[in-house]
């Protein structure tokens, strides 16, 4: 009983100051949940926390708080990293050495957790403008030996090259393309043998415009693809956090989500990522079949009347041989046609064809070295629908 009271007292002291900063900490966190790829506190733990503009005041989930306690009880390293435009390790105190009795070990572990929490109060607030999540993951990887765990709590909206959501339109890029690009440019962190827990990705705060469900999922998928390509076992945790940003921190550029155009029922509309018509790499499979069906349903409502006609033109990015692009783009057009037919549109009123990357709206999507650029490549994977109206 005394050990529990002592730990609670230490945590209460830290929690009071943490709440003053606006960071939420559960008063009595449960132990970490044991699940596939989910650590139990037996290895080192690094927390990379984004406490900057455009993201909600950070909240550590109860299981992560429990993981901190379990790690300290194992006398393993706790590290904290500030995620901003210039990521920095802000706590790297060595764990205490085990004593010869349990009460002393309990006190030492509680004090170690409290010290790590205090570092989040004093040092985690952003000091530099912008956001560099990739650099924070790289720094965390170097601070965390193999067998350890990295927890990233952030919106995931990086504003610095080479993962620039502001200027490179990465909300329209295929997540695997981003990971492949970083691989080919040798820019991935070394996360082999580590577990990465992604918390709250896609959560935003004003002035950053909120992301819809598909866009939030896109951010999660992007960083999951990057971490997995880096060799990590990845766990994702959704988190409902609508708190405002913390005050008095440097401004961060705003990422403009792609605007979904209003349906054009007479004329031409390009259906791409912003309309949920996006495809798996080198495939005619929709990245989100249900979201694609929801988008196409409003067109089907018009095309079912038997008086409209629609031409479906599939396109691709500039990758692979020309013949392969033509074949793939035709399959993508037919994938859209199949959904429309399934929604009741007469097949005779629909035509489908593929043009590969040879069409007037194609965006330049290769760099000087011939490397495929994820953002423009994502914009080039679409189906262009031209609807002919009666009269």
VEXDREN-2710 file (C-alpha; in Angstrom, 1 decimal):
% VEXDREN-2710
k/r/px/py/pz
1/UNK/0.0/0.0/0.0
2/UNK/2.8/2.4/0.9
3/UNK/4.5/1.8/-2.5
4/UNK/1.2/2.6/-4.3
5/UNK/0.7/5.8/-2.3
6/UNK/4.3/7.0/-2.9
7/UNK/4.0/6.4/-6.7
8/UNK/0.6/8.2/-6.8
9/UNK/2.1/11.1/-4.9
10/UNK/5.1/11.5/-7.3
11/UNK/2.8/11.2/-10.3
12/UNK/0.4/13.8/-8.8
13/UNK/3.3/16.3/-8.4
14/UNK/4.3/15.8/-12.0
15/UNK/0.6/15.8/-13.2
16/UNK/-0.1/19.1/-11.6
17/UNK/2.6/20.8/-13.6
18/UNK/1.8/18.9/-16.7
19/UNK/-1.9/20.0/-16.6
20/UNK/-0.7/23.6/-16.1
21/UNK/1.0/23.2/-19.5
22/UNK/-2.2/21.7/-20.9
23/UNK/-0.8/18.2/-21.6
24/UNK/-3.2/15.5/-20.4
25/UNK/-2.0/12.6/-18.2
26/UNK/-4.2/9.8/-16.9
27/UNK/-4.2/9.8/-13.1
28/UNK/-3.8/6.1/-12.8
29/UNK/-2.9/4.5/-16.1
30/UNK/-3.5/0.8/-16.7
31/UNK/-0.7/-1.5/-17.6
32/UNK/0.2/-1.7/-21.3
33/UNK/-2.0/-4.0/-23.4
34/UNK/-0.3/-7.1/-24.7
35/UNK/-1.1/-7.6/-28.4
36/UNK/0.7/-8.5/-31.6
37/UNK/3.5/-6.0/-32.2
38/UNK/2.6/-4.2/-29.0
39/UNK/5.4/-3.9/-26.4
40/UNK/5.1/-4.7/-22.8
41/UNK/7.8/-2.4/-21.4
42/UNK/10.7/-4.9/-21.5
43/UNK/12.8/-2.7/-23.9
44/UNK/13.9/1.0/-24.1
45/UNK/11.1/3.5/-24.9
46/UNK/11.3/6.8/-26.8
47/UNK/8.4/9.3/-26.9
48/UNK/8.5/11.7/-29.8
49/UNK/5.8/14.4/-29.0
50/UNK/4.6/17.2/-31.3
51/UNK/3.6/20.1/-29.1
52/UNK/3.6/22.8/-31.8
53/UNK/1.3/25.0/-33.7
54/UNK/-1.5/23.5/-35.8
55/UNK/-1.7/20.3/-33.6
56/UNK/-3.9/19.8/-30.6
57/UNK/-2.4/19.9/-27.1
58/UNK/-0.7/16.5/-26.8
59/UNK/-2.4/13.8/-24.9
60/UNK/-0.6/10.5/-23.9
61/UNK/-3.0/7.6/-24.1
62/UNK/-3.4/5.6/-20.9
63/UNK/-1.6/2.5/-22.4
64/UNK/1.4/4.7/-23.4
65/UNK/1.5/6.1/-19.9
66/UNK/1.4/2.6/-18.5
67/UNK/4.2/1.6/-20.9
68/UNK/6.4/4.3/-19.4
69/UNK/5.8/2.9/-16.0
70/UNK/6.5/-0.6/-17.1
71/UNK/9.7/0.4/-18.9
72/UNK/11.0/2.2/-15.8
73/UNK/10.2/-0.8/-13.6
74/UNK/12.4/-2.9/-15.9
75/UNK/15.2/-0.2/-15.5
76/UNK/15.3/0.4/-19.2
77/UNK/16.0/3.7/-20.9
78/UNK/13.3/6.4/-21.3
79/UNK/13.9/9.1/-23.9
80/UNK/11.8/12.0/-25.0
81/UNK/12.1/13.9/-28.3
82/UNK/10.6/17.3/-29.3
83/UNK/9.0/17.2/-32.7
84/UNK/9.2/20.6/-34.4
85/UNK/11.2/22.1/-37.3
86/UNK/14.4/21.0/-35.6
87/UNK/13.7/17.8/-33.6
88/UNK/15.8/17.5/-30.4
89/UNK/16.3/14.9/-27.6
90/UNK/15.0/16.6/-24.4
91/UNK/15.4/13.8/-21.9
92/UNK/18.0/11.0/-22.0
93/UNK/18.6/10.4/-18.3
94/UNK/20.1/7.0/-17.6
95/UNK/17.7/4.7/-15.7
96/UNK/18.4/3.9/-12.1
97/UNK/20.3/0.8/-11.1
98/UNK/18.3/-2.0/-9.4
99/UNK/18.5/-2.1/-5.7
100/UNK/18.3/-5.1/-3.4
101/UNK/14.7/-4.6/-2.2
102/UNK/11.4/-4.0/-3.9
103/UNK/10.4/-0.8/-2.1
104/UNK/13.6/0.9/-3.2
105/UNK/13.1/-0.3/-6.8
106/UNK/9.5/1.0/-6.7
107/UNK/10.6/4.4/-5.5
108/UNK/13.4/4.6/-8.1
109/UNK/11.1/3.6/-11.0
110/UNK/8.5/6.2/-9.9
111/UNK/11.0/8.9/-9.6
112/UNK/12.4/8.0/-13.1
113/UNK/9.0/8.2/-14.7
114/UNK/8.3/11.6/-12.9
115/UNK/11.6/12.9/-14.2
116/UNK/10.7/11.9/-17.8
117/UNK/7.3/13.6/-17.4
118/UNK/8.9/16.7/-16.1
119/UNK/11.0/16.9/-19.3
120/UNK/7.7/17.0/-21.3
121/UNK/6.5/19.9/-19.2
122/UNK/9.6/22.0/-19.5
123/UNK/11.2/21.0/-22.8
124/UNK/8.7/19.5/-25.2
125/UNK/7.1/22.8/-26.5
126/UNK/8.2/23.7/-30.0
127/UNK/11.2/26.0/-30.3
128/UNK/11.6/26.1/-34.1
129/UNK/9.0/26.8/-36.7
130/UNK/7.7/24.0/-39.0
131/UNK/7.4/20.3/-38.5
132/UNK/9.9/17.5/-39.4
133/UNK/8.4/14.2/-38.4
134/UNK/10.8/12.2/-40.5
135/UNK/13.8/13.8/-38.7
136/UNK/12.1/13.1/-35.3
137/UNK/11.7/9.4/-36.3
138/UNK/15.3/9.2/-37.4
139/UNK/16.5/10.8/-34.1
140/UNK/14.2/8.5/-32.1
141/UNK/15.6/5.4/-34.0
142/UNK/19.1/6.4/-33.1
143/UNK/18.1/6.9/-29.5
144/UNK/16.3/3.5/-29.3
145/UNK/18.3/0.3/-29.5
146/UNK/16.9/-2.7/-31.3
147/UNK/14.1/-4.3/-29.3
148/UNK/12.8/-0.9/-28.1
149/UNK/9.7/1.1/-28.9
150/UNK/9.2/4.5/-30.4
151/UNK/5.9/6.3/-29.8
152/UNK/5.0/9.2/-32.1
153/UNK/2.3/11.6/-31.0
154/UNK/1.7/14.1/-33.7
155/UNK/-0.5/15.2/-36.6
156/UNK/1.9/13.8/-39.1
157/UNK/1.6/16.9/-41.3
158/UNK/5.3/17.5/-42.0
159/UNK/6.2/20.8/-43.6
160/UNK/9.9/20.1/-44.5
161/UNK/11.5/18.3/-47.4
162/UNK/11.6/15.5/-48.3
163/UNK/8.1/14.9/-46.9
164/UNK/6.5/18.3/-47.5
165/UNK/2.7/18.1/-47.2
166/UNK/2.5/21.8/-47.9
167/UNK/4.2/22.1/-51.2
168/UNK/4.3/18.6/-52.6
169/UNK/0.6/17.8/-52.2
170/UNK/1.3/14.6/-50.4
171/UNK/-2.3/14.3/-49.3
172/UNK/-2.8/13.3/-53.0
173/UNK/0.2/10.9/-53.1
174/UNK/0.0/7.2/-52.7
175/UNK/1.5/6.3/-49.3
176/UNK/3.7/3.5/-50.7
177/UNK/5.1/6.0/-53.3
178/UNK/6.3/8.2/-50.5
179/UNK/8.0/5.2/-48.8
180/UNK/9.5/4.0/-52.0
181/UNK/10.8/7.5/-52.8
182/UNK/12.5/7.8/-49.4
183/UNK/14.0/4.3/-49.8
184/UNK/15.5/5.1/-53.2
185/UNK/16.9/8.4/-51.9
186/UNK/18.4/6.6/-48.9
187/UNK/16.4/8.8/-46.5
188/UNK/14.6/6.3/-44.3
189/UNK/15.4/6.0/-40.6
190/UNK/16.8/2.6/-39.4
191/UNK/13.9/1.2/-37.4
192/UNK/14.7/-2.5/-37.8
193/UNK/13.9/-4.4/-34.7
194/UNK/11.8/-1.6/-33.2
195/UNK/8.1/-1.2/-32.6
196/UNK/6.6/2.1/-33.7
197/UNK/3.3/3.3/-32.2
198/UNK/1.6/6.1/-34.1
199/UNK/-0.8/8.1/-32.0
200/UNK/-3.3/10.7/-33.1
201/UNK/-2.0/11.1/-36.7
202/UNK/-4.3/13.4/-38.7
203/UNK/-5.6/15.4/-35.7
204/UNK/-5.3/19.1/-36.3
205/UNK/-6.0/22.4/-34.5
206/UNK/-6.7/25.9/-35.9
207/UNK/-5.5/27.6/-38.0
208/UNK/-4.8/24.2/-39.7
209/UNK/-8.0/23.1/-41.5
210/UNK/-9.4/19.8/-40.2
211/UNK/-8.9/16.7/-42.3
212/UNK/-11.8/14.5/-43.2
213/UNK/-11.8/10.8/-42.4
214/UNK/-10.2/9.8/-45.7
215/UNK/-7.5/12.4/-45.4
216/UNK/-6.7/11.4/-41.8
217/UNK/-6.5/7.8/-42.9
218/UNK/-4.2/8.9/-45.7
219/UNK/-1.8/10.5/-43.2
220/UNK/-1.8/7.4/-41.1
221/UNK/-1.2/5.2/-44.1
222/UNK/1.7/7.4/-45.2
223/UNK/3.7/7.2/-41.9
224/UNK/2.8/3.5/-41.5
225/UNK/4.2/2.8/-44.9
226/UNK/7.4/4.8/-44.1
227/UNK/7.9/3.1/-40.7
228/UNK/7.3/-0.4/-42.1
229/UNK/9.7/0.3/-45.0
230/UNK/12.2/1.3/-42.4
231/UNK/11.9/-2.1/-40.8
232/UNK/9.6/-1.4/-37.9
233/UNK/6.6/-3.3/-36.6
234/UNK/3.9/-0.7/-36.5
235/UNK/0.9/-0.1/-34.2
236/UNK/-1.6/2.7/-34.9
237/UNK/-3.8/4.2/-32.3
238/UNK/-6.7/6.5/-33.2
239/UNK/-7.2/9.3/-30.8
240/UNK/-10.0/11.8/-30.5
241/UNK/-8.3/15.1/-29.6
242/UNK/-10.0/18.4/-30.5
243/UNK/-8.0/20.6/-28.1
244/UNK/-6.5/23.9/-29.4
245/UNK/-2.8/24.2/-29.9
246/UNK/-0.6/25.3/-27.0
247/UNK/0.0/29.1/-26.9
248/UNK/3.3/31.0/-27.4
249/UNK/4.9/28.6/-29.9
250/UNK/6.3/29.3/-33.4
251/UNK/3.9/29.3/-36.3
252/UNK/3.8/26.4/-38.7
253/UNK/2.7/26.5/-42.4
254/UNK/-0.8/25.3/-43.1
255/UNK/-1.4/22.3/-45.3
256/UNK/-4.3/22.8/-47.7
257/UNK/-6.4/19.6/-48.1
258/UNK/-7.4/18.9/-51.7
259/UNK/-10.8/20.3/-52.4
260/UNK/-13.4/17.9/-53.7
261/UNK/-15.0/19.4/-56.8
262/UNK/-18.7/19.6/-57.1
263/UNK/-20.2/16.8/-59.3
264/UNK/-20.3/17.9/-62.9
265/UNK/-23.1/16.0/-64.5
266/UNK/-22.7/17.5/-68.0
267/UNK/-19.1/17.8/-69.1
268/UNK/-15.8/16.5/-67.8
269/UNK/-14.6/15.8/-64.2
270/UNK/-11.3/14.4/-63.1
271/UNK/-11.8/11.8/-60.4
272/UNK/-8.7/11.4/-58.2
273/UNK/-7.5/11.3/-54.6
274/UNK/-9.7/14.2/-53.5
275/UNK/-12.7/12.3/-54.7
276/UNK/-11.6/9.0/-53.1
277/UNK/-10.9/7.5/-56.5
278/UNK/-7.4/6.4/-55.8
279/UNK/-5.7/3.1/-56.6
280/UNK/-3.1/0.8/-55.1
281/UNK/0.3/1.1/-56.8
282/UNK/0.5/-0.8/-60.1
283/UNK/-3.1/-2.0/-59.6
284/UNK/-6.7/-1.3/-60.6
285/UNK/-7.8/-2.0/-57.0
286/UNK/-9.2/1.0/-55.2
287/UNK/-7.2/2.1/-52.1
288/UNK/-10.6/2.6/-50.3
289/UNK/-13.3/0.7/-52.2
290/UNK/-16.2/1.9/-50.0
291/UNK/-15.1/5.5/-50.2
292/UNK/-14.8/5.2/-54.0
293/UNK/-18.3/3.7/-54.2
294/UNK/-19.7/6.6/-52.1
295/UNK/-18.2/9.1/-54.6
296/UNK/-19.5/7.2/-57.6
297/UNK/-23.0/6.8/-56.2
298/UNK/-24.0/10.4/-56.9
299/UNK/-22.9/10.0/-60.6
300/UNK/-24.9/6.7/-60.8
301/UNK/-28.0/8.5/-59.6
302/UNK/-27.9/10.6/-62.7
303/UNK/-26.6/8.0/-65.2
304/UNK/-29.2/5.4/-64.4
305/UNK/-31.9/7.4/-66.3
306/UNK/-30.7/5.9/-69.6
307/UNK/-30.5/9.4/-71.3
308/UNK/-26.9/10.2/-70.2
309/UNK/-23.7/8.7/-71.6
310/UNK/-20.3/8.6/-69.9
311/UNK/-16.8/8.1/-71.3
312/UNK/-14.3/6.9/-68.7
313/UNK/-10.6/7.6/-69.4
314/UNK/-8.1/6.0/-67.1
315/UNK/-4.6/7.5/-66.6
316/UNK/-1.4/6.6/-64.9
317/UNK/1.9/8.1/-63.6
318/UNK/5.0/8.0/-65.7
319/UNK/6.3/4.6/-64.5
320/UNK/6.8/1.4/-66.3
321/UNK/6.7/0.7/-70.1
322/UNK/4.2/2.5/-72.2
323/UNK/2.3/-0.6/-73.1
324/UNK/1.9/-1.5/-69.4
325/UNK/0.6/2.0/-68.6
326/UNK/-2.0/1.7/-71.3
327/UNK/-3.1/-1.7/-70.0
328/UNK/-3.2/-0.5/-66.4
329/UNK/-5.1/2.7/-67.1
330/UNK/-7.7/0.8/-69.1
331/UNK/-8.2/-1.6/-66.1
332/UNK/-8.6/1.5/-63.8
333/UNK/-11.3/2.9/-66.1
334/UNK/-13.1/-0.4/-66.2
335/UNK/-12.9/-0.6/-62.4
336/UNK/-14.9/2.6/-62.2
337/UNK/-17.3/1.3/-64.9
338/UNK/-17.8/-1.9/-62.9
339/UNK/-18.8/0.1/-59.8
340/UNK/-21.2/2.2/-61.8
341/UNK/-22.8/-0.9/-63.4
342/UNK/-23.1/-2.4/-59.9
343/UNK/-25.0/0.7/-58.9
344/UNK/-27.5/0.2/-61.7
345/UNK/-26.1/2.2/-64.6
346/UNK/-26.7/0.4/-67.9
347/UNK/-23.3/-0.9/-69.2
348/UNK/-24.3/0.2/-72.7
349/UNK/-24.2/3.8/-71.6
350/UNK/-20.6/3.6/-70.4
351/UNK/-17.4/3.4/-72.3
352/UNK/-14.0/2.8/-70.8
353/UNK/-10.5/3.2/-72.2
354/UNK/-6.9/3.8/-71.0
355/UNK/-4.4/6.5/-72.2
356/UNK/-1.6/5.8/-69.7
357/UNK/0.3/9.0/-69.1
358/UNK/-0.4/10.5/-72.6
359/UNK/-3.1/13.1/-72.0
360/UNK/-3.3/16.9/-71.8
361/UNK/-3.8/17.0/-68.0
362/UNK/-0.7/14.9/-67.2
363/UNK/1.5/16.6/-64.5
364/UNK/5.3/16.3/-64.8
365/UNK/6.0/13.6/-62.2
366/UNK/9.7/12.7/-62.4
367/UNK/12.7/14.5/-60.9
368/UNK/16.0/15.3/-62.6
369/UNK/17.3/11.9/-61.8
370/UNK/14.3/10.1/-63.2
371/UNK/12.9/9.4/-59.7
372/UNK/9.1/9.3/-59.5
373/UNK/7.8/12.3/-57.4
374/UNK/5.0/11.0/-55.1
375/UNK/2.8/14.1/-55.1
376/UNK/2.5/14.7/-58.9
377/UNK/2.4/10.9/-59.5
378/UNK/-0.6/10.7/-57.2
379/UNK/-2.3/13.4/-59.2
380/UNK/-1.8/11.5/-62.4
381/UNK/-3.5/8.3/-61.2
382/UNK/-7.1/9.0/-61.9
383/UNK/-10.1/8.4/-64.1
384/UNK/-11.5/11.3/-66.2
385/UNK/-15.2/11.1/-66.7
386/UNK/-16.9/12.9/-69.5
387/UNK/-20.7/12.9/-69.3
388/UNK/-22.8/13.6/-72.4
389/UNK/-26.2/15.0/-71.5
390/UNK/-29.4/14.8/-73.6
391/UNK/-30.2/17.6/-76.0
END
